[in-house]
């Protein structure tokens, strides 16, 4: 299953050259992949940018090269793995995140 970016059709702005600005919600998969989750956006073939999303202690970042959402959480000891580390495979982040507001662009 993929993470979902749901579009609010009443909050879509059309820009030049076929680019659209969307407002909606981000819902992560219940079994997160450390390498990132493919995203499913109905009505948008290519996502160009997603504003970073923070909720429930997690930070989500969109990688346009892979078209995946990457998830991180804070590492309190800031050891060799750095201040933010990838959410491990099979982590259920849905209880902490649920659905978060999302602002993104695509065509």
C-alpha positions in Angstrom: 0.0 0.0 0.0 1.1 3.6 -0.6 0.9 6.8 1.4 -1.9 8.9 0.1 -2.1 12.6 -0.7 -5.8 13.4 -1.0 -6.8 16.5 -3.0 -9.4 18.8 -1.7 -11.0 19.8 -5.1 -12.4 23.1 -3.7 -8.8 24.1 -2.8 -7.0 23.6 -6.1 -5.3 26.5 -7.9 -4.4 26.3 -11.6 -1.1 28.0 -12.6 0.5 28.4 -16.0 2.0 25.5 -18.0 -0.3 22.9 -16.5 1.0 23.2 -12.9 -1.5 23.0 -10.2 -1.3 23.9 -6.5 -3.2 21.5 -4.2 -4.4 21.6 -0.7 -5.5 18.3 0.9 -4.4 15.7 3.4 -1.4 13.3 3.8 -2.2 9.8 5.2 0.8 7.5 5.7 0.7 3.7 5.2 0.2 1.6 8.4 3.4 -0.3 7.6 6.0 2.4 6.8 9.1 1.6 4.6 12.4 3.1 5.7 13.3 3.7 2.0 10.2 5.9 1.6 6.6 5.4 0.7 5.4 5.8 -2.9 2.6 8.3 -2.9 -0.8 7.9 -4.5 -2.4 11.1 -5.8 -5.6 10.7 -7.7 -5.8 13.2 -10.5 -2.1 14.3 -10.4 0.4 12.4 -12.7 3.6 14.0 -11.3 4.1 15.6 -8.0 6.8 18.3 -8.1 6.9 19.5 -4.5 5.3 18.8 -1.1 5.7 21.2 1.8 7.4 19.3 4.6 4.8 17.8 7.0 5.3 17.4 10.7 2.9 15.7 13.1 3.0 13.3 16.0 6.8 13.6 16.4 7.5 12.7 12.8 8.9 14.7 9.9 7.9 13.8 6.4 9.8 15.0 3.3 9.0 14.5 -0.4 11.8 13.4 -2.7 10.8 14.5 -6.2 13.5 12.3 -7.9 12.0 9.1 -6.5 8.4 10.4 -6.1 8.4 9.0 -2.5 7.7 10.5 1.0 10.5 9.9 3.4 9.8 9.8 7.1 12.1 10.8 10.0 11.9 11.1 13.8 14.1 12.9 16.3 17.1 11.1 17.8 17.5 12.4 21.3 21.1 11.3 21.8 22.3 12.8 18.4 24.9 10.1 18.1 26.6 9.0 14.8 23.2 8.6 13.1 22.5 12.3 13.3 19.7 14.4 14.7 17.0 12.8 12.5 16.8 9.2 11.6 14.6 7.3 9.1 11.5 5.7 10.4 12.3 1.9 10.5 10.5 -0.6 8.3 7.1 -1.8 9.3 6.5 1.1 11.8 2.8 1.9 12.1 2.8 5.7 12.2 -0.9 6.1 11.6 -1.9 6.3 15.2 0.5 9.2 15.8 -0.1 11.0 12.5 -3.6 10.1 11.3 -4.2 12.5 8.4 -2.1 15.7 8.3 -2.8 18.8 6.2 -0.8 18.9 3.0 0.2 21.6 0.5 1.7 20.4 -2.7 2.3 21.1 -6.5 2.1 18.9 -9.5 0.9 18.4 -13.0 
